[in-house]
Amino acid sequence: MVTLGSGDYRYEPVEDWAKLPPGWSFREIGGIGADSRDNVYVFNRGEHPMIVFDRDGNFLRSWGEGVFPRAHGVHVGPDDTLWLTDDADHSVRQCTPEGKVLLTLGTPGKPAPYMGGEPFHRCTHTALSPQGDIYVSDGYGNARVHKYAPDGRLVLSWGGSGSDPGEFNIAHNVTCDADGWVYVADRENHRVQVFDGNGRYETQWNNLHRPCGLFMPPGKCPICYIGELGPVMAVNRDAPNLGPRVSIVDHTGQRLSRLGGLCAGLGVDQFMAPHGLCVDSRGDLYVGEVSWTQWPQLFPQDPIPAGLRSLRKFRLLA
């Protein structure tokens, strides 16, 4: 048996977990989430944007066809509604588990001016605070985080393009802990920045390489799972020990465990591009990868292999 991680965070890879209907594929996965019953929602860039499985990988349903042009982020709220961020549509939609749209933030299909600071220009992810406040990272065509009231009213925005504290170079993901602190994956600045609920900078976590996905399970002593893309430039894409990988840290950013090989690859202990991740009630880890995007950057001389892997499950070992 292959074991990844260390200490209290050791995992067994579960290969070929998801049972897709014949002829279906994910293409690649922008985000992934698990609800209170451990059903898993795979927000992907194939023909069926949302594909839902039970925890054993059995197909339950799909929805979102014709609505989501480019799946990017999933956040599952405490009521099991899903907050889905589509960067090509410049919008966030709150949906029921069956796909009914309850609330839309942004104007679908109409971006705000590039780097103008107003929501949204290729927004990336959504998170909820314990008080129900809504935070959206607006990271590709903006360098901002926006805070909304529970009714969808814009409260404030913060950030700006740069590398100083409180600035962003692709705000790629956002999550909140039980005390209302806001954590932002500042991807191309190679850090996670931590803010209070009103956008005041507190600290940052370093020693990361292009942090891409964030997930914090509920709890008073939060643990954060960080998907790191790793290097893609010709001069360092083969450098060892930079990722792609998944790091697990405590609420201060101290590393508890790390999953992934020394370099990118298709081995059972390797990742290609961990883009979205979540943990279910039993501690099992699910990772969605944007492998089709990453492969030509990592292996430009090699054709994309058939059936390129984009979904991983890792069972937590007792």
Backbone hydrogen bonds, N-H to C=O, Kabsch-Sander energy under -0.5 kcal/mol:
donor,donor_aa,acceptor,acceptor_aa,energy
4,L,11,Y,-2.7
5,G,258,R,-0.5
6,S,9,Y,-1.1
9,Y,6,S,-2.1
11,Y,4,L,-3.0
12,E,315,R,-2.5
14,V,313,K,-2.9
15,E,13,P,-0.7
17,W,14,V,-0.6
19,K,57,G,-2.8
20,L,18,A,-1.0
24,W,21,P,-2.1
28,E,26,F,-1.9
29,I,289,E,-2.3
30,G,28,E,-0.5
30,G,43,F,-1.8
31,G,43,F,-1.8
33,G,41,Y,-1.8
35,D,39,N,-2.2
38,D,35,D,-1.9
40,V,53,F,-2.8
41,Y,33,G,-3.4
42,V,40,V,-0.6
42,V,51,I,-2.8
43,F,31,G,-2.2
43,F,41,Y,-0.7
44,N,42,V,-0.8
44,N,49,P,-3.0
45,R,26,F,-0.7
45,R,28,E,-2.8
50,M,63,W,-2.2
51,I,42,V,-2.0
51,I,49,P,-0.6
52,V,61,R,-2.9
53,F,40,V,-2.5
54,D,58,N,-2.0
57,G,54,D,-2.3
59,F,19,K,-0.5
60,L,52,V,-3.2
61,R,52,V,-1.1
63,W,50,M,-2.0
67,V,64,G,-2.1
68,F,64,G,-1.5
72,H,85,T,-1.5
73,G,85,T,-2.0
75,H,83,W,-1.6
77,G,75,H,-0.6
77,G,81,T,-3.0
80,D,77,G,-2.1
82,L,95,C,-3.0
83,W,75,H,-3.1
84,L,82,L,-0.7
84,L,93,R,-2.9
85,T,73,G,-2.3
85,T,83,W,-0.5
86,D,84,L,-0.5
86,D,91,S,-2.4
87,D,70,R,-0.8
87,D,85,T,-0.6
88,A,70,R,-0.6
90,H,86,D,-0.9
91,S,86,D,-1.5
92,V,105,L,-2.2
93,R,84,L,-2.3
94,Q,103,L,-2.9
95,C,82,L,-3.1
95,C,93,R,-0.6
96,T,100,K,-2.2
99,G,96,T,-2.0
102,L,94,Q,-3.6
103,L,94,Q,-1.2
105,L,92,V,-3.0
109,G,89,D,-2.5
110,K,107,T,-2.4
112,A,120,F,-2.8
115,M,141,G,-3.7
116,G,113,P,-2.1
124,T,137,S,-3.3
125,H,137,S,-1.1
127,A,135,Y,-2.4
129,S,133,D,-2.4
132,G,129,S,-1.9
134,I,148,Y,-2.7
135,Y,127,A,-3.1
136,V,146,H,-2.4
137,S,125,H,-2.0
138,D,136,V,-0.5
138,D,144,R,-2.8
139,G,137,S,-0.7
140,Y,122,R,-1.8
141,G,121,H,-2.3
144,R,138,D,-1.5
145,V,158,W,-2.2
146,H,136,V,-2.5
147,K,156,L,-3.3
148,Y,134,I,-3.3
149,A,153,R,-3.1
152,G,149,A,-2.5
155,V,147,K,-3.2
156,L,147,K,-1.4
158,W,145,V,-2.2
160,G,143,A,-0.7
162,G,168,F,-1.5
167,E,164,D,-2.4
168,F,160,G,-3.0
172,H,170,I,-1.2
172,H,185,A,-2.8
173,N,185,A,-0.7
175,T,183,Y,-2.1
177,D,181,W,-1.6
178,A,219,G,-0.7
180,G,177,D,-1.8
182,V,195,F,-2.9
183,Y,175,T,-3.1
184,V,193,Q,-2.8
185,A,173,N,-2.1
186,D,184,V,-1.1
186,D,191,R,-2.0
187,R,170,I,-1.9
187,R,185,A,-1.4
188,E,169,N,-2.2
189,N,186,D,-1.2
190,H,187,R,-1.7
191,R,186,D,-1.5
192,V,205,W,-1.9
193,Q,184,V,-2.4
194,V,203,T,-2.8
195,F,182,V,-2.9
196,D,200,R,-2.0
199,G,196,D,-2.0
202,E,194,V,-2.9
203,T,194,V,-1.2
205,W,192,V,-3.1
208,L,190,H,-0.7
212,C,227,G,-3.9
213,G,227,G,-1.3
215,F,225,Y,-1.5
224,C,249,V,-2.7
225,Y,215,F,-2.9
226,I,247,S,-3.1
227,G,213,G,-2.2
228,E,226,I,-0.6
228,E,245,R,-3.0
229,L,210,R,-2.3
230,G,209,H,-1.7
236,N,233,M,-1.4
237,R,233,M,-2.3
239,A,236,N,-1.6
241,N,262,L,-1.3
242,L,239,A,-0.6
242,L,262,L,-0.8
243,G,262,L,-0.5
245,R,228,E,-1.8
246,V,259,L,-2.5
247,S,226,I,-2.6
248,I,257,S,-2.8
249,V,224,C,-2.6
250,D,254,Q,-2.2
253,G,250,D,-2.0
256,L,248,I,-3.7
257,S,248,I,-1.6
259,L,246,V,-3.1
265,G,271,F,-1.4
270,Q,267,G,-1.9
275,H,273,A,-0.8
275,H,288,G,-2.5
276,G,288,G,-1.9
278,C,286,Y,-2.0
280,D,284,D,-2.1
283,G,280,D,-1.7
285,L,314,F,-2.7
286,Y,278,C,-2.8
287,V,312,R,-2.5
288,G,276,G,-3.4
289,E,310,S,-3.1
290,V,273,A,-1.6
291,S,289,E,-0.7
294,Q,290,V,-1.8
295,W,291,S,-2.8
297,Q,294,Q,-0.9
298,L,294,Q,-2.2
299,F,295,W,-3.4
302,D,299,F,-1.7
308,L,305,P,-1.0
312,R,287,V,-2.5
313,K,14,V,-0.6
314,F,285,L,-2.9
315,R,12,E,-3.0
317,L,10,R,-2.8
